[in-house]
Amino acid sequence: MNVSFGANIELSRCNVTSVSPFCPKSEAQLGSPLHHGFVKRCSAYSSAPKQGMCRRYARVSSRIVCAMSKSNEDGLTYKSAGVDIDAGSELVKRIAKMAPGIGGFGGLYPFGDSYLVAGTDGVGTKLKLAFETGIHDTIGIDLVAMSVNDIVTSGAKPLFFLDYYATSRLDIDLAEKVIKGIVDGCQQSECVLLGGETAEMPDFYADGEYDLSGFAVGSVKKDSVINGKNIVEGDVLIGLPSSGVHSNGFSLVRRVLAKSGLSLKDNLPGESVTLGEALMAPTVIYVKQVLDIISKGGVRGVAHITGGGFTDNIPRVFPEGLGAVILKDSWFVPPVFKWIQNAGGVEDAEMRRTFNMGIGMVLVVSQEAAPRILGEAHATNIAYRIGEVVKDVGVRYQ
């Protein structure tokens, strides 16, 4: 459906090898992120355990609110930066009444002996830093990563990706840089950039700015889906390192930056890279690594650590009555997070429920499989044993 915004020009971009001769435009924007990445709305075939999903979400949120109430008055919070997680949780509960099963990282749709797994997302206010730094060739990687990292949590292999690029005035050279990043992200995740939409909408965005969103679809055999249902007490949590902030929490990052008095061209304190370079590091695409680990057995659940951090994302894959104990000193925390906390006076609890803190993906694996997975990861990639599953609700840190 074409929506007119003044002299709106829509440029549909379709892969000529597509089975369909056109790119259908949906009349509804399903699953668009609220407050970027924290609230996920997926179909009734969500891969996450359905029973008690929204109730568990509410309990975790209430625990966060209690922690926030103790925050230093001078310290910054995600809410003070303009992102109200409580409002997002309330919307999830309301939507769940209309579409039960909401809450998974990806939505599953039955298709023969497989599921099609879909996810959609954007890159949030990280775009503001792209405008300020002039770094546009990696933001497309972030866009792809946010969706494919979500659907791989079900064990799904990404098949194709579509993007939406909107701007007030089309700058062809700038758009080419952004889309090149999207192509790079698709290559990293071994999926096809099947099509997209370029919308030129005069007076809708600030001059020189643009907006991005994306949509990924993958597939997984029904008997191979990772859904968390078999997770038991004593299972091990294995964390895969992030490259930094990834694509969540930038509303708070930007407030910290303003409070610090530093510019994006200044070096990250104690480091040889600038703040701009550290903050714009592209999101890690975990698809190949996670699918390889899953193929060897022992993985019972996978959580993509986006907005909400450990505190909200890990419980999303647990059956009712189980929680996690996180060993908070068991992995390397990148310097950028230490700068955010110190410069913004951000409390520990707020950091852990806003940022990934150096761990972008968490695998819940059996005790028997954990030594093998950690050993193999040590030979090719870094992985950390960061905690275990316990009989509890939510996440505890020790």
Disulfide bonds with the S-S distance in Angstrom:
Cys14-Cys23 2.08
